[in-house]
Every structure is written in structure tokens, then in C-alpha cells.
Amino acid sequence: MADFDLVIKGGTVATAADTVPCDIGIRDGRVVALGDSLKNAKETIDATGKLVLPGGVDSHCHIAQMGSMGVETADDFESGTRSAACGGTTTIIPFAAQYRGQSLRTVVDAYRKRAEGKALCDYAIHLIISDPTEQVLGQELPGLIRDGYTSFKVYMTYDALKLDDRQMLDVLACARREGAMVMVHAENHDVIKWITERLLNAGKIAPKYHVVAHAAPAEREATHRVITLAEIVDVPILIVHVSGREAIEQIRWAQSRGLRVMAETCPQYLFLSAEDLDKAGFEGAKCQCSPPPRGKENQPFVWLGIEDGTFQTIGSDHAPYRYDEGGKMKNGPNAPFTKVPNGIPGLEVRMPLVFSEGVLKKRITVNRFVSLMATEPAKIYGLYPRKGTIAVGSDADIVIWDTERKVTITQSILHDNMNYTPYEGQKVQGWPIVTLSRGRVVWNDGKVVGKPGHGQFLPCALPEPAKPRPRPAGFDYDFARF
């Protein structure tokens, strides 16, 4: 009888902590052995000369979701997880989005049904809370947290989603009581609306004016404000898709004071810029997202935040709206920027982009790359050590990475349901050649071999309770108790 279902031999295994040459023995979908010269396996994969990494965990993507403008994302759970696996990601965490008046439990049940039998790799689910009523915060949300939906996102902008400061405090207090993780989209809604009205009145409607409306100071102010609200309640938060230098400085300031503020950025803030929204005709709409990419001079400051540990994760914020009348052009090919669905695709290219420009350009080590792409998101969202590492007992979610392979990114080689990529023509070095999900090969050197239905829903554990932060004199009330 074979000792292993599969052995991956000859590769160099890199985790967030170590880089060592060793073989990996897999049985029943789990890693059961790490060592030299493992033998007696039913199947063997030769990874000689290749890196062997934990499968990526993309903790920020929007699939099978109706946007606030009434446009549904192009990717469902089948195409979204297919694209993820082809890019080296083996776990995704999309969002079940509540809109005002909806029962949160009903929203989650409906979203789960959309996933049934479709996923090629595993998935957990975040919540989006836009209607934090007493019923939601007192009954529905605590029950869902106990069922494994332990993280939720709130918005400080968008008419259909935004919470005011009082509602934010209520949500943060609930998260404190229940031990859940709050993700925050931080932009000042009134500033954006005020600028937008003046732009539209002046006839400035092209996609490039989206960057003007979503000014960097509006992100900075909202970032500081939500840090303050979280400090009052004394609860950890994670600020998502941080785009600008000024917001990064606010987060670094908070972290230096011992506040439990985590942050995520995305490839669009490293590889795209405001100039990409100023293309001829309506082409700039392909790169329209919120917050928007800033000027090229901003990109080094995002890289610095990655290098110095200000950012804990890099998510794709994959929000795939096609460049046609069913997506970006829903309101016409010359619609004002306010009528263009916000979001860009990026699930499949997240890991190759950052590996190429981060690891190979020596901005970060391969271990830091693994931490950002897999280990830290798995820890933050209660999936570690099942996901996010290669260790005995962990799921055999593994990517064999060819560090020498050079690829020019084009939509024609990608596996989502989009008809464009904003990274068209971007040259990268380093590409996943084999992806395993729980010990099964789902992507094999240019071929999708995974089957819909293999992917499983992952209930998330609550993170380890954080130790209360010392409170200054006169600021020692536990407001979450009231």
C-alpha cells in the first residue's frame, strides 16, 4: 500500500517563515509529510528547479454579486474560482452584500445557493452590512458569526451602502462583543459628492474626472476618522484597498501608537495610475475603480508600505464588469463617470504581478510574498493553518511556481469571463505552472483540469482575542459594554 497519494519532489518550499528544499507527501487532501526523498506514492510531481508555495488566499474579490448600480459582476463562482486557480490562488473570500431593507440571513442563504456545485477551489464568505438595524446587530449578525461568517465590510461612501459615524460605532461595538473582524472602505462621502456636483455642472464627465472626485484627501480624512472610531471602541479594523500616500501615512501613524489597525492594498495601486483613466474616448473606464489609482509618483509609497509592513495583505479587489453595454457601458459609451460601474478585474494576475515586480526586483523576499498573498489573510480571517501555509496537517493547497517563465499578460490567456484586462501588455516573470486544491491538480501547465463542485465552503474561525490596549487616564470606559 502506498504511503502517499501524491509526492511533490525536488522543489524548494517557501512559506512565510522558511525557504527549504524538501519533498511534500500528500494523503487524503492534506500534507502529511515534509522531508527528503519521500517515496512510495501513487503519483509523483517533479518540481525540480521550481518554487513550491502555499496556494494564494485572495481575501477581497467580488463574484456573483450585484453592484450598487444594478450591474452584476461578469464572474460567477465557476469562472471566478477557475481564474483564481490558474493564477495560483486556491482560496477566495467574496462578499454576500446586504442592501437596505434586506435580512442579512436571507442574503447569505441566497449567496450560498449561488455557489453550490460551481467552485473549483475553496471559498469563505465575508458579509457587507449596509443596514445595521437592532435586528441585524442584535440577532442576525451574532448568529452568522457563530456559523463561520466572522468578517464583514462596511462603507463610508456610496449612497446605497454608506454608514454614518454613529452606525459605524454600533457596528464596531458589535464586532468587539462578538470578536469579529471589520473591513472598512474609507472615503469621505460628502467630499466626493461635493466635488462631483461641481465637475458635472462644469461638463467634466470623462473617466479621468473620477480621480478628481475621489480626491486623495477624502481617503486620508476617512481613514483617520475610522481609526479614531475604532480607537474609541478599542477594536481591531482592517482598511481595505488603500490607494494613496496620505492614507498610508495615517495607518502607519496609528500602528506606531499601538492601535490595532491593519491594511490591504491592491495591484491596481502598484501597476495602474491616474493617467490610465485619461485614455482616448471611453477607454479610461476600464481602469475606473474606487479608490482610484493615483498618479505614478504615488506608486513608490505603496511599495514602501508593502516593504515596511504597513500592509498585511494584498487583495485583488476583483470586481469584473465587462467593457460592453452589460457592464461599463450600461449607461452608454459616453456616460458620465458617475454612471460607470466601479471595479476592475485582477484575480488571476494578482500573484504574478507582485511576484515579478516585488520578489524578482528585490523589493520583498519570497517569504514576505507568501505572507502577503496567503499566510496573513488566512490568519486574519480565521483559516490558518488549514490554509495559507505548507505544514503537516494543512490542506494540500499548493502552487508550483516557475520563476523563469516570462509572460506578457493579455486577456486572451486569462480564464475569467471578462473581455479585457487593465494589465494588457504588462510583462511579468514568474508564473504558476501547477495548482493543487486539497491535493487535486486543478491547473496544469496551461490546462484547466479542475472540476466545478470540488470547491468547498469554509466556515471561518474567530481570530485570537486581542489583548485590551492600555487606555489613557480619563479614557478608560469600555464603550462596547453599554
MOMOPE-V453159 format. One line per field, one symbol per residue. psi: psi as a letter, one per 30 degrees, with the letter a starting at -180 (. if undefined). A space follows every 10 residues. Layout:
psi: ???
//
This chain:
psi: kkfkekkjlf ljkkafeljk kllkkkkhgl kfkkakhkah kelkkjgkgl kjlkkljjgj ljlhkklfgg kkkfkafeee feeeefggkf kljakjkklk fkkeeeeeee eeeffkgekf llkakllkjf iileeeffee eeeeefggig klklkglkef fkkleeeeee eeeeeeefgl kkkkjjkjee eeeeeeeeee fggjfleffe eeeikefeee eeeeeeeeee eefikkljkl hkeleeeeee eeeeefggki kllkalefff fllefffhlk bgffffgjlk llkalfffef eeeeeeegge kfljlfhjij kliaffcfge glfhllffgk kklllgeffe eeeeeefeef ggelleeeee eefeeeeeee ghfkgelglj lkflkijkkk kjffkkkjkl ffflgaglgl kfgkfkklkk kkfkkkjhfk kfkjhfkjfl kkfeklkjkk lklkkkkkkk klkghgkiff f.
//
